[in-house]
Amino acid sequence: MTDYKAIFGKKIKFLTSDLSAAEGEGEIFYSNTDSKFKTAVASAAWSAGSNVNTARSFAASAGTQTANVWFGGEVYPNPNAGTEEYNGSGWSTSNNMNVGRGSIGGFGTQTAAVAVAGTHPAPSDVVANVEEYDGSSWTAGNNYPASITNSTGSGTLTAGIHMGGHNGTASQVASNEYDGTNWTGGGDMNTGRDAFMSATQGTQTATLVAGGGPSPAGMNCETYDGSSWTEVGNLPAANNSHKGGGTQTNAVSFGGELPGGVPTGVEAYTWDGTSWTASANMTKHRIQHGGSGTGTAALAISGVQPGLISDTEEFNITAMTVTAAAWASGGNLNTARRAAGTFGTQTAAVCAAGSSSDPGVTITLNSESYDGTSWTEGGNQNTGGYGRGCFGVQTAGVFTGGYAGPPGVNITATETYDGSSYSTSPATLNTGRSNTGHCGISTAGLLFAGPPDADATEEWNGSAWSNGEDLATGRNAAASFGTQTAAVCAGGRAPPPAATKNTEHYDGTDWTSGAAMSDNHEHTNGGSGLQTDGLVSGNMPASATTEGYDGTSWSTRPSMGTAVMQHSTATQGTSTAALVSGGGNPPGVRSTTQEFTGDTGALNLKTITDS
């Protein structure tokens, strides 16, 4: 009898622990722990991505799931010129198009995209404008041969094809090829269509279109060979206002509605070059959305359900089961508080001081420790305070500064924590202040900003404070994270009460300018992560918004479950394992704890049986 090795050229692996990486797809192995044969199987699934900055409909997108650009559209009834980029984790804003428009078409990549025609102003005046995107800014190109809406395309900026659409009177059959400068007529489709999907990763000489209106085009599909269109297998159900991605032989279609405006639900279909097959459903029905990517890794963006929605969903066919990044509730604090200080990690943190009332300020000395599940009362602080700076780990932390309450005294006292009790250090801050930025460890900490000396920086060496370089932009209530020699100060109020999106980097000697935040994030009292991989959440007024920073640009992350302000974040948390405690959402203070976990993946293992 032929055995497995004779067929595949290798033996079945004998393992004491399961395979975990995507490279294990299709492998058969024997799990000694479970006493079973197993294999990893690819499957289709949708998972939540981060929200866009501005929800809109009838926008276009280009690129892949991890390098996408989304542009134009409308916030009914107004056209939108906005541009946002997706890096696989979150959305960041880029420069606007020159002409905002709805029902826009497009194709290309994140750094070389083409925006085609649409309506300006939305939703009535049809235009032929073309613009090119270089990853930063838009430049006008030669107009499209016709003024159309709800068209779409495939290919690259220098070898693209755009087809279909509606000219205000009828759905169009024309396709036109683009060489980066000029448009040339291509073969006509067999069926006129608008509001349809295309294989966004297809080429000028090999692409696919499916569905679209008006009836009977809702199920009809065609492929292009560079000169002519050929009808191929229909979609399982009539559909328009849907999106998709992929190539001529491997594509996905998702969302949309029946001609006439009847929602089709959350269905997605995959194409193998011959026929369509029902795939995993989206978690949320949407129409007039953006979407692009490959047949196995696509992105559904914003759209309508029936009002505008801002969320993103990611489609994957993979042997890995993807768990999307998300916030979850942790154990509540024993003492509700705002403007407290929290240091440590998501599973080993300390939260202390702050105000236990709102309105008004009621200073608390209370200190609590977190083990990843619940908070336990610890030794009280000696000084307490509101808006204190802090840094360190659960067994070696530092608290300093803050507001002592009426009559408006800013604290200079410094306290150290050993995991059980606080000791007052003989070293004091050079300048007492509250609502500061802070980061670092107990032997190398950093304190900056905060009134009354809102641009001052001080460094802690474990026993004494010394002055560092002033911030370029003084502020208070800013977000902060990093280390003493690689820190970030972002957002806040500068000068009060004006909110700012300004970001600065500290290298241990100098502050330099960084990228502006998408939001201003004031009264966040901290952040998590490193200078090149950080996370900030909340705002004033109370907000659930979250942003990530890669050292160069800010982008959105999933929102918190509870909107807060004047909360505190564990200073040694990471961008994928953050902890937020307490805060305010006036009136009142909160005892809530919120935990952020980044994207995770696990191999989709199946047990092999003989039945």
Secondary structure, 3 states (H helix, E strand, C coil): CCCHHHHHCCCCEEECCCCCCHHHECCEEEECCCCEEEEECCEEEEEECCCCCCCCECCEEEECCCCEEEECCEECCEECCCEEEECCCCEEEECCCCCCCECCEEEEECCEEEEEEEECCCCCCEEEEEEEECCCCEEEECCCCCCCECCEEEEECCEEEEECCECCCCEECCEEEECCCCEEECCCCCCCEECCEECCCCECCEEEEECCECCCCCCCEEEECCCCEEEECCCCCCCECCEEEECCCCEEEECCEECCCEECCCCEEEECCCCEEECCCCCCCCECCEEEECCCEEEEECCECCCECCCEEEEEEECEEEECCEEEECCCCCCCCECCEEEEECCEEEEECCECCCCCCCECCCEEEECCCCEEECCCCCCCCECCEEEEECCEEEEECCECCCCCCECCCEEEECCCCEEECCCCCCCCCCCCEEEEECCEEEEECCCCCCCCEEEECCCCEEEECCCCCCCECCEEEEECCEEEEECCECCCCCECCCEEEECCCCEEECCCCCCCCCCCCCCEEECCEEEEECCCCCECCEEEECCCCEEEECCCCCCEECCEECCCCECCEEEEECCECCCCECCCEEEEECCEEEECEEEECCC
